[in-house]
C-alpha cells in the first residue's frame, strides 16, 4: 500500500484534524458538548458526599 502525504496509517486526514482542533481551541478542554450535559448542582452534591465519606474513613 502506497503512503499518502498528510494521511495517517489508519486513513485520518491530518490537516482536517488540525483544523478541527484549531476551531475548538477556545472552547475549553471538551467544548460545549459535554458541558451542556453536566448538571453542576448534582456534581457538587456528589463531591460533598465523597468528601464526607473520605473524612469519615480517615478519622477512624
N, C-alpha and C positions, 0 to 999 in steps of 0.2 A: 504494500500500500504506500503510495507516494505521500510525502508530507505536504500539507498546505500551509502557507505562511499565514500567521495570525490565528491559527486554529489549534486547540489543544488536541491531544491524542484521542480524547473522547468526543471531539467534534464541537467543542464550545468555541464560539466566536469571541476572541479575547477583546477586540475593540468594543463589541456590544456590551460585554460585562463591564468594561471600564466606563463606558458611557452611562450605564445604569447606576454604577457606584457613584459617579460624579453627580448625577441627578438627585440621589438620595442622601448625599453627604451632609446637607444642612438640616436633615430631619431627625437627628439623633441616631442612636445606635440601631434601633429597629424600625424607624419610621413611624407612621401613624397607624399602620395596620394592627400591630399588637397593642399599642397604647389605647386605641378605641375599644378594645375588648377587655381592658383591665378595669376592674371595679376597685378604685382606690380605697374606699372605706372598708371593703372586705379584706383587702391585703393588709391594711393597718390593724384590723381586728386579729387576723391570723398571726401577725408579727407580735402583737401584745401577748397573745396566748402562748406563743413559742417562748417569749422572754420569761413569762411567768413560770412555765414548766422548767425552763433552764435554771432559773434561780431556785426553784424548789429542789431540783436534783443536786445542785451544788451545795445547798445548806444542810443536806442530810449527812 
